[in-house]
């Protein structure tokens, strides 16, 4: 594909970034997200708009800096960033019409049109139009309502993508109580559109959740906190910032974009980069907010809606007990204490939150009256998350943990008043929460698929993360597909039959951790394991021994095969070894789980809806740049 070469320099000239050290922290209240009550069902028209919003930023004189952003809003109401929380009830269907009311003046952030997007999107962008499409992340719904990346539409539906069918989405809400979210999902533009503000929460409620609240096990609605966590960078005048031109600074570092590209780079500008890490942390659209609480228990629903940043969350007050009660797909079978509140900060008392992960927690501030409690991030500061070392420290030679003095080392603060607790939820480690949770049985799986996460280079020598197959297989048309990475537009290779259960094993052959998201299903994690392989040979040609991002054919049999440690030497090229302990956040019903470098993630899932969906890495800069693949759930009745 020939890229459209944009101007070679930032047309706005040298860019000066807003210094996070110049901004106030913990002085502005955590915004309450507006709500759309859909618990009784109905039809809702939700619009995408551009507007100026105060995100807690100030200029050198202390005057507020307004930021142009995009957001969602119910027709007849103001749009907001983040969008309003949609409250739905289990078993009560709704229909939503998404309407693109963005101005026809082009994106807020620079777009690289050389990466995977279709020609219609490029034509729309050239006219100043904005392709958008909404995905209800974690939702159980038909393929037509999934927000397929090529089902995009522009302002007034003047242009639509090849997979567009209707402006209305139907959501049956036939799943248990869970914290879902909705966000833009246009092909090659997700990081741009979500980075501009197109995201919001979608909460499903059910009778089981309400029973736990009525019985005093979980906190009630008066003590319920929603937290959408995102990192952002800003220009000195408060505008959103995404580095894309040669001299653009990389936030949090002394690098510029040109430093991240090959020395002989002759590709397009603006350019995509492998990842984006902002230097300001926003919660519900406010930089470093504060929340006033009283002693007692609070439910805390956290979403990581960042582009690339993985958070490792902890509290600076070890007297606070934190209990994990839910993950992506809803309540856990039993509650798990992740911070025991004994007054001592111990290793492992942290919550891992990768891009698109959600956790439902209960904070117990009973012993924190009169104190400030800061939610801290001790994950990587400005580098990709590469997993953990054996001692629990962050892996990666260049990885540094964020510190409180950095803009990304503190998330928000809780100001706890003095006095007795005004409420007392009884949830504790081992509390029974979800009696209806049914583990999927591996014996029911009709097929096991081996899938791969790869890192390649594009035609310009840029890093291009990809998905593919970790076995020789065939695509949906029956044509052979060898082990290796595949582009977005290669025919489908994963085609489960409607009504069946399968095991999908994801092998990570890259140096970074990737959050793997599968649409339509809620999968369960069977386990993680270390894998051993060698990448020292360029299999694409006779040039010598250089890594090419693919495991080597060590036994010379012409195939790359998978075995287990302990088999006869040379019998396989990839060896599956020791198990990796699962974290509490990886239990229960999941739609996004991380797989680290040199790891295999084994999942089991049941396919009960037909159609074509997608699976991808949920680092937005990765899914926009080829790390996404379609899969099709085949209905045998339609083939008869």
C-alpha positions, 0 to 999 in steps of 0.5 A, spaced: 500 500 500 502 506 498 502 511 503 499 518 503 505 523 505 503 528 509 507 535 511 514 533 514 513 538 519 508 539 524 504 545 521 503 548 527 511 549 528 514 547 535 510 544 540 511 546 547 507 541 552 504 543 559 508 541 564 504 537 569 509 539 575 505 546 574 498 543 575 494 543 581 493 536 584 487 534 589 484 541 589 478 539 584 472 534 586 472 528 582 466 529 577 460 525 578 458 522 571 452 524 568 447 518 567 442 515 562 437 511 566 435 505 561 433 500 566 426 500 564 428 499 557 426 504 551 430 507 545 435 512 546 439 517 541 446 519 543 450 524 540 457 525 539 459 532 539 465 537 540 465 542 546 470 546 550 471 542 557 475 544 563 479 538 565 482 542 572 488 545 568 491 552 569 495 557 565 501 560 569 497 565 572 492 560 575 486 562 570 483 555 567 485 553 561 479 550 557 480 544 552 477 542 546 474 535 547 469 530 544 464 527 548 457 523 548 450 526 550 443 524 550 439 528 545 437 534 548 442 534 553 449 537 553 455 532 551 460 531 556 467 527 556 467 522 559 460 520 556 454 519 561 454 512 564 448 508 561 444 504 567 441 498 564 437 492 567 439 485 566 433 482 561 431 489 559 433 490 552 434 497 549 436 500 543 441 506 541 442 510 535 449 513 535 449 520 531 455 523 529 454 531 530 462 532 530 464 539 526 466 537 519 473 540 521 477 534 521 480 530 527 483 534 534 489 529 533 494 528 528 492 522 523 496 517 520 492 515 514 498 510 512 496 504 517 490 500 516 484 503 514 479 503 508 479 508 502 473 510 504 475 513 511 481 516 507 476 520 503 472 522 509 478 525 512 480 528 506 473 532 506 474 534 514 469 528 516 470 524 522 468 516 521 466 513 528 463 507 530 461 505 537 463 498 541 459 496 547 465 493 550 464 487 554 457 486 551 453 480 549 449 482 543 449 481 535 454 482 530 450 488 527 450 491 534 458 490 536 461 496 533 465 493 527 471 497 525 468 497 518 461 499 520 463 507 521 459 513 519 460 520 518 456 526 520 449 525 518 451 518 515 453 522 509 459 516 508 458 509 511 463 504 512 463 497 508 460 493 514 455 499 516 448 496 516 444 501 521 444 507 525 441 503 531 444 498 536 440 493 539 442 491 546 439 485 550 442 486 556 442 478 557 448 478 562 449 479 569 451 485 573 457 488 570 461 494 569 462 495 561 464 501 557 462 504 550 467 507 546 469 509 539 472 503 534 473 506 527 478 502 524 485 505 524 482 511 528 480 508 535 486 511 539 484 518 535 477 518 537 478 515 544 483 520 545 479 525 543 474 523 549 469 518 546 468 513 551 463 512 557 461 507 562 455 502 561 453 499 568 448 493 568 444 491 574 441 485 576 437 482 582 443 478 585 447 485 585 441 488 589 440 483 594 447 483 596 446 491 597 439 490 600 443 485 605 448 490 607 454 485 603 455 491 598 455 498 599 449 502 596 448 507 591 450 513 596 457 510 597 458 508 589 464 511 586 466 510 578 473 512 576 475 512 568 482 513 569 486 516 563 493 519 561 493 525 557 498 530 555 497 537 553 500 543 549 501 549 553 494 552 551 491 546 554 489 542 547 490 535 547 496 532 544 499 526 541 506 526 538 506 525 531 511 529 527 519 529 527 520 534 532 514 533 537 516 531 544 515 525 547 511 526 554 515 524 560 522 523 556 527 527 553 526 524 546 522 526 540 518 523 535 524 522 530 528 518 535 523 513 535 523 512 528 529 508 524 535 513 522 533 512 515 526 513 515 522 516 509 515 514 511 509 519 512 508 524 517 504 525 521 506 518 524 503 513 528 508 510 534 508 504 537 505 506 544 503 513 547 504 515 554 501 521 557 504 525 563 497 527 566 492 523 569 485 524 569 479 521 573 472 522 570 475 528 565 479 531 571 486 532 573 488 529 579 481 530 583 479 529 590 473 525 593 470 527 600 468 520 604 466 518 611 469 512 614 466 506 612 465 502 605 465 505 598 464 501 592 469 503 587 468 501 579 475 503 576 476 503 568 483 503 565 481 507 558 488 509 557 491 508 550 497 504 552 498 505 560 498 499 565 497 501 572 499 498 578 494 501 583 496 501 591 494 506 596 499 510 601 495 508 607 495 501 609 490 501 614 485 501 608 482 494 606 481 493 599 476 487 597 476 485 590 468 483 588 468 484 581 472 483 574 470 485 567 464 480 566 461 481 573 461 479 580 466 474 582 464 467 586 467 470 592 470 476 594 478 476 595 481 481 599 487 484 595 489 489 601 488 487 608 488 493 612 493 491 617 497 497 617 503 494 613 504 495 606 506 488 603 508 486 597 503 484 592 498 489 595 496 492 588 491 492 583 493 491 576 489 495 571 491 494 563 488 498 558 480 496 558 480 492 564 475 494 569 475 492 577 469 492 582 473 494 589 470 495 596 474 500 600 474 500 607 476 507 610 473 505 617 480 506 620 482 512 616 478 518 619 481 525 619 486 522 614 488 523 606 488 517 602 492 517 595 491 512 590 498 511 587 500 508 581 507 504 581 506 501 574 511 503 569 512 511 568 513 512 561 515 505 558 511 499 556 509 494 561 513 488 561 510 484 566 514 482 573 520 479 575 520 473 580 521 478 586 515 482 584 518 488 581 517 490 574 520 487 569 524 490 563 531 493 563 529 500 562 522 500 566 522 505 572 516 505 576 512 511 577 513 515 583 509 520 587 513 526 584 511 524 577 505 526 574 503 519 573 505 516 580 499 519 583 491 518 581 487 521 585 486 522 593 480 521 598 479 526 604 476 522 609 472 526 614 472 524 622 467 521 625 463 514 626 462 510 620 455 512 617 454 505 613 457 498 614 458 493 608 460 486 611 463 484 605 470 480 606 475 475 604 471 469 602 464 472 602 459 469 597 457 474 591 455 470 585 452 463 586 450 463 579 457 463 576 459 456 572 466 455 570 466 452 563 469 445 562 475 444 558 472 437 556 466 441 553 471 444 548 471 441 541 477 445 538 483 448 541 486 454 537 493 456 538 494 464 536 500 468 536 502 475 538 508 478 534 512 484 532 514 486 525 516 492 521 512 495 516 514 498 509 517 504 512 521 500 518 516 502 523 514 497 529 508 494 527 505 489 532 500 483 529 496 478 531 496 471 527 496 463 528 501 459 532 500 453 528 499 451 521 492 452 519 487 453 514 482 460 513 475 460 513 475 458 505 479 452 506 486 455 504 492 453 508 495 458 512 502 457 515 504 459 522 506 467 523 503 474 523 497 476 519 494 482 517 487 485 518 484 484 511 487 476 511 481 472 511 478 469 517 482 463 520 478 463 527 471 460 525 468 457 531 461 453 530 455 456 533 453 453 540 460 450 541 466 451 546 473 452 544 480 453 548 484 459 545 491 459 547 495 466 546 502 465 545 506 472 546 512 472 542 514 480 543 517 484 548 511 487 551 505 485 555 499 485 551 491 485 554 487 481 549 480 482 548 475 478 545 469 481 542 462 478 544 464 472 549 466 473 556 472 468 557 475 464 563 482 463 564 484 456 564 491 458 566 498 462 564 505 458 562 512 460 561 514 459 554 521 457 551 523 459 544 529 461 540 528 467 535 535 468 532 534 467 524 531 471 519 526 466 516 525 470 510 531 470 506 538 467 507 541 473 510 544 471 516 542 470 524 538 476 525 531 476 529 525 476 525 520 476 530 518 469 529 520 463 533 526 459 529 525 452 526 530 449 531 529 441 529 529 443 521 522 439 519 520 445 516 514 447 521 514 451 527 511 446 532 509 446 540 511 442 545 512 441 553 518 442 557 520 435 558 519 432 551 525 429 547 530 434 545 528 437 539 521 434 538 518 441 538 520 449 537 516 452 542 516 449 549 510 450 554 513 450 561 512 452 568 505 455 570 504 463 571 500 464 578 494 468 576 492 474 579 485 475 582 484 480 577 484 475 572 479 470 575 471 470 574 468 472 567 473 476 563 473 480 556 480 482 557 487 479 560 494 480 559 499 476 556 506 477 558 513 476 554 514 469 553 508 467 556 502 463 553 495 465 556 490 459 555 482 461 555 476 457 554 470 461 551 463 459 549 460 462 542 452 463 542 451 468 537 453 468 530 456 473 525 463 476 525 466 479 530 474 481 532 479 480 537 485 484 538 490 487 543 487 493 547 493 498 547 489 502 542 496 504 538 496 497 537 489 495 535 490 501 530 496 498 527 494 491 525 494 488 532 487 486 530 483 480 527 476 478 525 473 472 527 466 469 525 462 464 529 459 460 523 451 458 524 451 451 520 443 452 519 445 458 514 450 453 510 445 448 509 
